[in-house]
Amino acid sequence: MTTTNKRTIRSYVLRQGRMTDAQVKALDELWPDHGIDFEEKSLDLDTLFKRTAPRVLDIGSGMGDTLIELAMRHMENDYLAVEVHRPGVGKLLDNANKHQLTNIRIFNHDIMDVLKHQLPDHSLDEVYIFFPDPWPKKRHHKRRLVNPDFLNLLIPRLKRHARLYLATDWEDLAEHMRDICDANQGLINLAGTGHYAPRAAWRPITKFEQRGLKLGHRVRDLCYGLKPGQD
């Protein structure tokens, strides 16, 4: 009998690039303070952060500029960053240390595994997906992060009042994310089905957003909550 293994389709391709000395040093020295190793075991977030506080998940934090700014503004929140590219993790670690931030923890692992195994149900107050890889070619659309399987893992981790924020400057990706999220029975589009949300005033402008604006792209925001009865 012949068996086949279903290939896992990732939302990223690892392109690590050159790391600076500061990034390498941060990974070597600061990971024990801010990093979360992957284990197939649910985390106790109160123990991890040594307090009870609102929890924010930033998926694809990149070099961490947005996360650092928000963590500095809102010391009352705890931030969980997920980034697969090690140069970005190194820079985020370095900046968290420079600003003496104790409210940031970082996963250097695939978000699907983190959701499935490490984040407890009803543990997240907010989730950010800002300027994810658009995978513009049609044959690569299957790699886009926001899909039904992803949402099915994410939604149980949200608290009753939680918010899911998304933003992109790629029109096709914006339509894709809107349509996928609008179709999900657990989410409600807070701007109305089929509509985009106003830009969140608190959201820092990222380098990806600046690049898109210079190219004449329109940035589209989305905001979702849980439909009643999902908790």
Rosetta blueprint (number, residue, H / E / L):
1 M L
2 T L
3 T L
4 T L
5 N L
6 K L
7 R L
8 T L
9 I L
10 R L
11 S L
12 Y L
13 V L
14 L L
15 R L
16 Q L
17 G L
18 R L
19 M L
20 T L
21 D H
22 A H
23 Q H
24 V H
25 K H
26 A H
27 L H
28 D H
29 E H
30 L H
31 W H
32 P H
33 D H
34 H H
35 G E
36 I E
37 D L
38 F L
39 E L
40 E L
41 K L
42 S L
43 L L
44 D L
45 L H
46 D H
47 T H
48 L H
49 F H
50 K L
51 R L
52 T L
53 A L
54 P L
55 R E
56 V E
57 L E
58 D E
59 I E
60 G L
61 S L
62 G L
63 M L
64 G L
65 D H
66 T H
67 L H
68 I H
69 E H
70 L H
71 A H
72 M H
73 R H
74 H L
75 M L
76 E L
77 N L
78 D E
79 Y E
80 L E
81 A E
82 V E
83 E L
84 V L
85 H L
86 R H
87 P H
88 G H
89 V H
90 G H
91 K H
92 L H
93 L H
94 D H
95 N H
96 A H
97 N H
98 K H
99 H L
100 Q L
101 L L
102 T L
103 N L
104 I E
105 R E
106 I E
107 F E
108 N L
109 H L
110 D L
111 I H
112 M H
113 D H
114 V H
115 L H
116 K H
117 H H
118 Q H
119 L L
120 P L
121 D L
122 H L
123 S L
124 L E
125 D E
126 E E
127 V E
128 Y E
129 I E
130 F E
131 F L
132 P L
133 D L
134 P L
135 W L
136 P L
137 K L
138 K H
139 R H
140 H H
141 H H
142 K H
143 R H
144 R L
145 L L
146 V L
147 N L
148 P H
149 D H
150 F H
151 L H
152 N H
153 L H
154 L H
155 I H
156 P H
157 R H
158 L E
159 K E
160 R E
161 H E
162 A E
163 R E
164 L E
165 Y E
166 L E
167 A E
168 T E
169 D L
170 W L
171 E H
172 D H
173 L H
174 A H
175 E H
176 H H
177 M H
178 R H
179 D H
180 I H
181 C H
182 D H
183 A H
184 N L
185 Q L
186 G L
187 L E
188 I E
189 N E
190 L L
191 A L
192 G L
193 T L
194 G L
195 H L
196 Y L
197 A E
198 P L
199 R L
200 A L
201 A L
202 W L
203 R L
204 P L
205 I L
206 T L
207 K H
208 F H
209 E H
210 Q H
211 R H
212 G H
213 L H
214 K H
215 L L
216 G L
217 H L
218 R L
219 V L
220 R E
221 D E
222 L E
223 C E
224 Y E
225 G E
226 L E
227 K L
228 P L
229 G L
230 Q L
231 D L
